[in-house]
Amino acid sequence: MKLCVYLAQAKVKWRLSIDYHQLPEKVKAKGGKTYRALMIDGEEFEFSGGFTDLHTRSYADILEGGGFGVDETGQAVGLVGEIRNG
């Protein structure tokens, strides 16, 4: 699935796939199964690692009284709506 969203200061292109064959060869060669990257002004910033326990860590933080407030959550929901309807 490919989506494009125009924000105030950015054009955001999203590509989402669960097809292993669409992973970059450099990721498959290392045995990787996921790929996350940002391209900013032609420079790639890959951040595929470190997501394995993200939900667990987030839930632990919430149980300790942390987490995200209404303002942050509202902004995230609004952005997801733009992406979905974009």
DSSP file (Angstrom, degrees, kcal/mol; ACC not computed):
  #  RESIDUE AA STRUCTURE BP1 BP2  ACC     N-H-->O    O-->H-N    N-H-->O    O-->H-N    TCO  KAPPA ALPHA  PHI   PSI    X-CA   Y-CA   Z-CA
    1    1 A M              0   0    0      0, 0.0    15,-2.7     0, 0.0     2,-0.4   0.000 360.0 360.0 360.0 133.8    0.0    0.0    0.0
    2    2 A K  E     +A   15   0A   0     13,-0.2     2,-0.3     2,-0.0    13,-0.2  -0.973 360.0 174.7-121.6 135.6    1.3    3.4   -0.9
    3    3 A L  E     -A   14   0A   0     11,-2.5    11,-3.2    -2,-0.4     2,-0.4  -0.956  14.9-157.7-135.0 154.0    0.0    6.7    0.5
    4    4 A C  E     -A   13   0A   0     -2,-0.3     2,-0.4     9,-0.2     9,-0.2  -0.996  10.2-176.0-134.9 130.9    1.1   10.3    0.2
    5    5 A V  E     -A   12   0A   0      7,-3.2     7,-3.6    -2,-0.4     2,-0.6  -0.982  16.2-146.0-127.0 136.2    0.2   13.1    2.7
    6    6 A Y  E     -A   11   0A   0     -2,-0.4     5,-0.2     5,-0.2     2,-0.2  -0.911  22.7-179.3-103.2 119.0    1.0   16.8    2.5
    7    7 A L        -     0   0    0      3,-3.5     3,-0.5    -2,-0.6    -2,-0.0  -0.505  46.8 -85.8-105.7 179.0    1.7   18.4    5.8
    8    8 A A  S    S+     0   0    0      1,-0.2     3,-0.1    -2,-0.2    -2,-0.0   0.871 123.9   9.3 -55.5 -41.3    2.6   22.1    6.5
    9    9 A Q  S    S+     0   0    0      1,-0.1     2,-0.3     0, 0.0    -1,-0.2   0.132 125.3  51.2-129.1  21.2    6.3   21.6    5.9
   10   10 A A        -     0   0    0     -3,-0.5    -3,-3.5     2,-0.0     2,-0.6  -0.995  58.5-140.6-157.9 149.6    6.6   18.1    4.4
   11   11 A K  E     -A    6   0A   0     -2,-0.3     2,-0.6    -5,-0.2    -5,-0.2  -0.975  31.0-159.9-106.8 118.7    5.4   15.7    1.8
   12   12 A V  E     -A    5   0A   0     -7,-3.6    -7,-3.2    -2,-0.6     2,-0.5  -0.897   8.6-168.3-110.5 120.6    5.2   12.3    3.4
   13   13 A K  E     -A    4   0A   0     -2,-0.6     2,-0.4    -9,-0.2    -9,-0.2  -0.925   8.5-164.1-106.0 127.9    5.1    9.2    1.3
   14   14 A W  E     -A    3   0A   0    -11,-3.2   -11,-2.5    -2,-0.5     2,-0.4  -0.895   9.7-175.8-112.3 139.7    4.2    5.9    3.1
   15   15 A R  E     -A    2   0A   0     -2,-0.4     2,-0.4   -13,-0.2   -13,-0.2  -0.981   7.0-179.7-134.1 123.3    4.8    2.5    1.8
   16   16 A L        +     0   0    0    -15,-2.7     2,-0.3    -2,-0.4    -2,-0.0  -0.985  10.1 155.8-128.0 128.9    3.5   -0.5    3.8
   17   17 A S        -     0   0    0     -2,-0.4    -2,-0.0     1,-0.1   -15,-0.0  -0.997  36.0-162.8-150.1 149.6    3.9   -4.1    2.9
   18   18 A I        +     0   0    0     -2,-0.3     2,-0.7    16,-0.0     3,-0.1   0.208  62.5 114.6-110.8  10.5    4.0   -7.5    4.5
   19   19 A D    >   -     0   0    0      1,-0.2     3,-2.1     2,-0.0     4,-0.2  -0.752  56.5-155.4 -86.9 110.9    5.6   -9.1    1.5
   20   20 A Y  G >  S+     0   0    0     -2,-0.7     3,-1.8     1,-0.3    -1,-0.2   0.815  90.9  66.3 -53.3 -34.2    9.1  -10.3    2.3
   21   21 A H  G 3  S+     0   0    0      1,-0.3    -1,-0.3    -3,-0.1     4,-0.0   0.658  92.1  62.0 -67.5 -15.1   10.1  -10.0   -1.3
   22   22 A Q  G <  S+     0   0    0     -3,-2.1    -1,-0.3     2,-0.1    -2,-0.2   0.483  78.7 108.4 -90.0  -2.6    9.7   -6.2   -1.2
   23   23 A L  S <  S-     0   0    0     -3,-1.8    12,-0.0    -4,-0.2     5,-0.0  -0.437  84.7 -96.4 -68.0 147.4   12.4   -5.8    1.4
   24   24 A P    >>  -     0   0    0      0, 0.0     4,-1.9     0, 0.0     3,-1.1  -0.364  30.8-120.3 -60.9 145.8   15.7   -4.2    0.2
   25   25 A E  H 3> S+     0   0    0      1,-0.3     4,-2.7     2,-0.2     5,-0.2   0.850 112.3  61.2 -57.6 -36.2   18.3   -6.8   -0.7
   26   26 A K  H 3> S+     0   0    0      1,-0.2     4,-0.6     2,-0.2    -1,-0.3   0.821 106.6  46.3 -63.3 -29.3   20.7   -5.4    1.8
   27   27 A V  H X4>S+     0   0    0     -3,-1.1     5,-2.6     2,-0.2     3,-0.6   0.913 112.9  47.5 -76.9 -45.5   18.2   -6.2    4.6
   28   28 A K  H ><5S+     0   0    0     -4,-1.9     3,-1.8     1,-0.2    -2,-0.2   0.872 105.6  60.2 -63.0 -36.9   17.5   -9.7    3.4
   29   29 A A  H 3<5S+     0   0    0     -4,-2.7    -1,-0.2     1,-0.3    -2,-0.2   0.795 106.2  47.6 -62.2 -28.3   21.2  -10.4    3.0
   30   30 A K  T <<5S-     0   0    0     -4,-0.6    -1,-0.3    -3,-0.6    -2,-0.2   0.363 123.1-105.4 -92.8   4.4   21.6   -9.8    6.7
   31   31 A G  T < 5 +     0   0    0     -3,-1.8    -3,-0.2     1,-0.2    -2,-0.1   0.613  67.2 157.3  82.9  12.5   18.7  -12.0    7.6
   32   32 A G      < -     0   0    0     -5,-2.6    -1,-0.2    -6,-0.1     3,-0.1  -0.347  29.9-173.3 -72.3 151.8   16.4   -9.0    8.4
   33   33 A K        +     0   0    0      1,-0.1     2,-0.3    -2,-0.1    -1,-0.1   0.412  68.1  47.3-122.6  -4.9   12.6   -9.3    8.2
   34   34 A T        -     0   0    0     -7,-0.1     2,-0.3     2,-0.0    -1,-0.1  -0.951  57.6-167.7-135.9 157.5   11.6   -5.7    8.8
   35   35 A Y        +     0   0    0     -2,-0.3     2,-0.4    -3,-0.1    11,-0.0  -0.947   8.7 171.7-149.2 123.9   12.7   -2.4    7.3
   36   36 A R        +     0   0    0     -2,-0.3    11,-2.5     2,-0.0    12,-0.3  -0.999  15.7 154.2-132.2 129.7   11.9    1.1    8.5
   37   37 A A  E     -B   46   0B   0     -2,-0.4     2,-0.4     9,-0.3     9,-0.2  -0.997  30.6-145.9-154.5 153.2   13.6    4.2    7.1
   38   38 A L  E     -B   45   0B   0      7,-2.2     7,-3.2    -2,-0.3     2,-0.6  -0.938  11.1-152.0-115.2 143.3   13.1    7.9    6.5
   39   39 A M  E     +B   44   0B   0     -2,-0.4     2,-0.5     5,-0.2     5,-0.2  -0.969  18.5 178.2-115.4 115.6   14.4    9.8    3.5
   40   40 A I  E >  S-B   43   0B   0      3,-2.7     3,-2.0    -2,-0.6    -2,-0.0  -0.968  71.3 -22.1-123.1 117.2   15.1   13.4    4.3
   41   41 A D  T 3  S-     0   0    0     -2,-0.5    -1,-0.2     1,-0.3     3,-0.1   0.877 128.3 -50.5  50.4  42.5   16.5   15.6    1.5
   42   42 A G  T 3  S+     0   0    0      1,-0.2     2,-0.5    -3,-0.0    -1,-0.3   0.422 115.0 115.2  81.4  -1.1   17.8   12.5   -0.3
   43   43 A E  E <   -B   40   0B   0     -3,-2.0    -3,-2.7     2,-0.0     2,-0.4  -0.897  59.4-137.2-107.0 129.1   19.6   11.1    2.8
   44   44 A E  E     -B   39   0B   0     -2,-0.5     2,-0.5    -5,-0.2    -5,-0.2  -0.663  14.4-169.9 -87.5 134.2   18.3    7.8    4.2
   45   45 A F  E     -B   38   0B   0     -7,-3.2    -7,-2.2    -2,-0.4     2,-0.4  -0.931  11.9-160.7-120.9 103.9   17.9    7.3    8.0
   46   46 A E  E     +B   37   0B   0     -2,-0.5    -9,-0.3    -9,-0.2     3,-0.1  -0.693  20.9 167.3 -89.1 136.2   17.2    3.6    8.8
   47   47 A F        +     0   0    0    -11,-2.5   -10,-0.1    -2,-0.4    -1,-0.1  -0.219  28.5 130.6-138.9  45.6   15.7    2.8   12.1
   48   48 A S    >   +     0   0    0    -12,-0.3     3,-0.6   -14,-0.1   -11,-0.1   0.825  57.0  76.5 -70.5 -32.4   14.7   -0.9   11.7
   49   49 A G  T 3  S+     0   0    0      1,-0.2   -14,-0.0   -13,-0.1     0, 0.0  -0.362  79.8  40.4 -80.0 159.2   16.3   -2.1   14.9
   50   50 A G  T 3  S+     0   0    0     -2,-0.1    -1,-0.2     1,-0.0     3,-0.1   0.530  81.1 101.2  89.5   6.7   15.0   -1.5   18.5
   51   51 A F    X   +     0   0    0     -3,-0.6     3,-1.3     1,-0.1     4,-0.4   0.534  50.2  93.8-100.3  -6.9   11.3   -2.1   17.8
   52   52 A T  T 3  S+     0   0    0      1,-0.3     3,-0.2     2,-0.1     4,-0.2   0.894 100.7  23.1 -55.5 -47.4   11.0   -5.7   19.2
   53   53 A D  T 3> S+     0   0    0      1,-0.2     4,-2.6    -3,-0.1    -1,-0.3   0.137  87.9 116.0-106.6  19.7   10.0   -4.8   22.7
   54   54 A L  H <> S+     0   0    0     -3,-1.3     4,-2.3     1,-0.2    -1,-0.2   0.907  78.3  45.0 -58.9 -46.6    8.5   -1.4   22.0
   55   55 A H  H  > S+     0   0    0     -4,-0.4     4,-2.8    -3,-0.2     5,-0.2   0.918 113.0  51.1 -65.0 -42.4    4.9   -2.2   23.0
   56   56 A T  H  > S+     0   0    0      1,-0.2     4,-2.2     2,-0.2    -2,-0.2   0.928 112.5  46.1 -60.0 -45.6    6.0   -4.0   26.1
   57   57 A R  H  X S+     0   0    0     -4,-2.6     4,-2.0     2,-0.2    -1,-0.2   0.888 112.3  51.4 -64.9 -39.0    8.2   -1.1   27.2
   58   58 A S  H  X S+     0   0    0     -4,-2.3     4,-2.0    -5,-0.2    -2,-0.2   0.925 110.7  47.3 -64.6 -44.9    5.4    1.4   26.4
   59   59 A Y  H  X S+     0   0    0     -4,-2.8     4,-2.4     1,-0.2    -2,-0.2   0.889 110.0  53.4 -64.4 -38.9    2.8   -0.6   28.5
   60   60 A A  H  X S+     0   0    0     -4,-2.2     4,-1.1    -5,-0.2    -1,-0.2   0.904 108.6  50.2 -61.9 -40.8    5.2   -0.9   31.4
   61   61 A D  H  <>S+     0   0    0     -4,-2.0     5,-2.9     2,-0.2     3,-0.3   0.901 109.5  50.7 -63.8 -41.2    5.7    2.9   31.3
   62   62 A I  H ><5S+     0   0    0     -4,-2.0     3,-1.9     1,-0.2    -2,-0.2   0.918 107.9  52.6 -62.5 -43.9    1.9    3.4   31.3
   63   63 A L  H 3<5S+     0   0    0     -4,-2.4    -1,-0.2     1,-0.3    -2,-0.2   0.759 106.1  55.2 -64.7 -23.6    1.5    1.1   34.3
   64   64 A E  T 3<5S-     0   0    0     -4,-1.1    -1,-0.3    -3,-0.3    -2,-0.2   0.301 130.5 -94.5 -91.1   9.4    4.2    3.2   36.1
   65   65 A G  T < 5S+     0   0    0     -3,-1.9    -3,-0.2     1,-0.2    -2,-0.1   0.458  94.7 104.3  95.4   1.1    2.1    6.3   35.6
   66   66 A G      < +     0   0    0     -5,-2.9     2,-0.2    -6,-0.2    -1,-0.2   0.210  32.9 104.9 -89.5-145.8    3.8    7.5   32.4
   67   67 A G  S    S-     0   0    0     -3,-0.1     2,-0.3     2,-0.0    -8,-0.0  -0.539  72.6 -42.3 102.1-168.8    2.5    7.3   28.9
   68   68 A F        -     0   0    0     -2,-0.2     2,-0.1     1,-0.1    -2,-0.0  -0.745  51.0-133.2-103.1 145.9    1.1    9.9   26.5
   69   69 A G     >  -     0   0    0     -2,-0.3     4,-2.2     1,-0.1     5,-0.2  -0.231  34.3 -92.4 -87.6-179.5   -1.3   12.6   27.3
   70   70 A V  H  > S+     0   0    0      1,-0.2     4,-2.7     2,-0.2     5,-0.2   0.873 121.9  55.6 -62.6 -39.9   -4.5   13.7   25.6
   71   71 A D  H  > S+     0   0    0      2,-0.2     4,-1.9     1,-0.2    -1,-0.2   0.945 111.5  41.8 -61.5 -49.1   -2.7   16.4   23.5
   72   72 A E  H  > S+     0   0    0      1,-0.2     4,-2.1     2,-0.2    -1,-0.2   0.911 116.0  49.7 -64.4 -42.4   -0.1   13.9   22.0
   73   73 A T  H  X S+     0   0    0     -4,-2.2     4,-2.5     1,-0.2     5,-0.2   0.910 109.1  51.7 -64.7 -42.5   -2.7   11.2   21.5
   74   74 A G  H  X S+     0   0    0     -4,-2.7     4,-2.2     1,-0.2    -1,-0.2   0.897 109.6  49.7 -61.3 -41.7   -5.1   13.6   19.7
   75   75 A Q  H  X S+     0   0    0     -4,-1.9     4,-2.2    -5,-0.2    -1,-0.2   0.903 111.3  49.6 -64.1 -41.4   -2.4   14.8   17.3
   76   76 A A  H  X S+     0   0    0     -4,-2.1     4,-2.4     2,-0.2    -2,-0.2   0.917 110.8  48.7 -64.7 -43.8   -1.5   11.2   16.5
   77   77 A V  H  X S+     0   0    0     -4,-2.5     4,-2.1     1,-0.2    -1,-0.2   0.902 111.0  51.6 -63.5 -40.6   -5.1   10.2   15.8
   78   78 A G  H  X S+     0   0    0     -4,-2.2     4,-2.0    -5,-0.2    -2,-0.2   0.908 110.2  48.3 -61.9 -42.7   -5.5   13.3   13.6
   79   79 A L  H  X S+     0   0    0     -4,-2.2     4,-2.5     2,-0.2    -2,-0.2   0.907 109.8  51.8 -65.7 -42.1   -2.4   12.4   11.6
   80   80 A V  H  X S+     0   0    0     -4,-2.4     4,-2.9     1,-0.2    -1,-0.2   0.899 108.6  52.6 -60.6 -39.6   -3.5    8.8   11.2
   81   81 A G  H  X S+     0   0    0     -4,-2.1     4,-2.3     2,-0.2    -1,-0.2   0.909 109.3  48.8 -61.7 -42.7   -6.8   10.1    9.9
   82   82 A E  H  X S+     0   0    0     -4,-2.0     4,-1.2     2,-0.2    -2,-0.2   0.917 113.4  46.8 -61.8 -43.5   -5.0   12.3    7.3
   83   83 A I  H  < S+     0   0    0     -4,-2.5     3,-0.3     2,-0.2    -2,-0.2   0.932 113.4  47.9 -65.1 -45.5   -2.9    9.3    6.2
   84   84 A R  H  < S+     0   0    0     -4,-2.9    -1,-0.2     1,-0.2    -2,-0.2   0.886 122.8  33.4 -63.2 -39.3   -5.9    7.0    5.9
   85   85 A N  H  <        0   0    0     -4,-2.3    -1,-0.2    -5,-0.2    -2,-0.2   0.489 360.0 360.0 -95.4  -4.1   -8.0    9.5    4.0
   86   86 A G     <        0   0    0     -4,-1.2    -1,-0.2    -3,-0.3   -82,-0.2   0.470 360.0 360.0 -67.0 360.0   -5.1   11.1    2.1
